Every structure is written in C-alpha cells, then in structure tokens.
Amino acid sequence: MTALPGIALADWRSAGRDFSFNGHGIRYWTAGQGEPLLLIHGFPTASWDWHYLWSALAERYQVIACDMLGFGDSAKPRGHAYSLLEQADLQQALLVHLGIAKPVHVLAHDYGDSVAQELLARHQEGRVQLASCVFLNGGLFPETHRPVLVQKLLLSPIGPLIGRLFSRKKLAASFAKVFGPQTQPSVSELDDFWSLIAVNNGPGVMHRLIRYMPERRVQRERWVAAMQATAVPMRVIDGAVDPISGAHMVARYRELIVKPDTVLLDGIGHYPQTEAPAEVLAHFVQFRERLEANECNDVLS
C-alpha cells in the first residue's frame, strides 16, 4: 500500500491555533471542508499522532483536532484533577468555538477512545450530535485493557516520582513493546513524540493524567450501555499485535456489541495511525463511503 507523506513536527506546530478553555490555553488544528471529523489523540502523546492521515482526510472532510489539556502544546496545569469528562467538555467547547453545529464524525485512539465513549453517551442523552465513531486501539472495556508497567507505576503511590523520572529513553522502551515488530518508530519520530510530552514539563502531570484508568472503570457501564444502544455507526480498526488493547480487545468488542464492525491489522501494534496510516485511511474511507451509500439509499427508498 502506498505510503502517506507525513507532516514535520515543526510545520505541524506552526499551523496550530489557540483558544481558551476554562482559563487554560489549548492548541488546536483544523483543515479542509465538508462534514466535520473530530480526531481525538491518545496518552501520552498529542494530535501530531494524526499527521500521516491529516492531509488525506482534509481532502474529504473538515478535520479538527486539539492537544487535550495536559498534552502536547496545550496547557499542563499542576495540581489539576484531570478527567475524561472534562476532556469531552473540551472537545465540545472546541466545536462551539469553531461554530460547528452539524453532527460530527469521530476518529479516536487510546485515551481518546474513552473521550469518544463519553461523547457517545452524551449523544444518547441528547447533549451532542455524533454522525459516526471509529475507534483505533484503546481500552474500550477496562476489564480487557492490559496496561504497561509504567502506567501501573504512575497510578501507584510513587506515581509522581515515576512521572518526574520519565525520559525519552523510557518512552523508547515503552513504545518498543507496544509497536509492531516491523513498524517500530524511528529515532526522529521518538524525538518528536518526546518533545511533545516534555514541553511545559509534561512528565510532571503524567501521574495525574493516568487517573483515566480508574475513571474508565467508574464510567464503564454507562459507556458500554451507550455503545450497545446507539444507532450511531461504529467501527473498530485495531492493530492486532498490540499487547495493551490489540486482538483481545476486538474479541471482547465482538462479544458485547451487536453486529460488530471490526478490522484487525496483522502485525500492527498500538499506534496504527503511525504504523500503518495508509491501511487505516483505506478502512476509514471505506466505512464512511458505505455510510454515505446507505444514506443515499435511505433517501431514495
């Protein structure tokens, strides 16, 4: 499959814009025209994760992404009680800031999957309008999520120390375990991932951001009930060899969701959007084209 050209981090950063959310500076990006597509990144990285897909998606849709609070080039306030619910508030605030009134398509990854699940629950409650939702590797079901050691340590009583000691070397070691064996990040990619984590002393809030794992357990029944009840079309595109949320997470999805729409990417790990972006793009576009065809058929019938 043809490789997709990425966007250099410096170029990506220079294209960012800023808005204020609850008094905190948030960096966001938008491009393209058409139906709005909200991209929601994972932990511990940032919206640059989407850089291989960005231009191709912007040819079809109005793509929107932000670095969530505590991530990337957005504010990383000390002592803050970070929560997935607040991050969902942030996504909605960004849509309001941009004047987006129509239903929104969502493409999410990792931590972003949980934010997307909250948005889906809010859709069911009539608080936001989603048009579709595609999940990449993430802990959709906490009972099936297998966190890596550093995540467990961040959640422990020594979490603040573990965060302060987190380094590019430790990031490289963690990523080596969760990326596919043939799709490991390059030295320059690791440098860029690390720069987004390190800016504004990001390691100093990692032990606070990690509270999303117990929060997932608290919200689990509400989120899964929303996924089981919703008419919003959903698809999972998943790197199969991811030890955190790979094929075992897709198996659980197939157990819990009626008529599950799932794609497993052989040999791909936890970051399919950077490991196999062309494949992710193809499966995402196919999903959306099928939706559009169904909508046309509904109008004609």
Secondary structure by P-SEA (a helix, b strand, c coil): cbbbbbbcaaaaaaabbbbbcccbbbbbbbbbbccbbbbbbcccccccccccaaaaaaaccccccccccccccccccccccccaaaaaaaaaaaaaaaccccbbbbbbcaaaaaaaaaaaaaaaaccccccbbbbcccccccccccccaaaaaaaccaaaaaaaaccaaaaaaaaaacccccccccaaaaaaaaaaaaccccccccccccaaaaaaaaaaaaaaaaaaccccbbbbbcccccccccaaaaaaaaacccccccccccccccccccccaaaaaaaaaaaaaaaaaaaaaaaac
